[in-house]
Amino acid sequence: MSLVSIYYKHVLMRMQRGNHNGIYSNAKPLFMLAIINSIEKQNLKENHIILDDLLVLEYKTLSKYYE
């Protein structure tokens, strides 16, 4: 595992998650993973994030996989 991967794994593992009535939400870490995957696929090329169909599709794909 590269140093970059180790760093991002550490950041994602320490991220605060939402808690509603004792049920934790994975939305924030999954959204960060979707952003990172979109950057790797070169869907996000600029210095700001736009919530477009490709990013939403990436998020939904990760949500189905991890939940």
JOLIN-V502420 format. One line per field, one symbol per residue. phi: phi as a letter, one per 20 degrees, with the letter a starting at -180 (. if undefined). psi: psi as a letter, one per 20 degrees, with the letter a starting at -180 (. if undefined). A space follows every 50 residues. Layout:
# JOLIN-V502420
phi->???
psi->???
This chain:
# JOLIN-V502420
phi->.ffffffffffffeffdfcclndedeffffffffffffffemedddebdd fdfffffffffffffed
psi->prhgggghggghhjppqqooljpqpjgghhhghhgghhghikhoirkqpp nahgggggghghghgi.
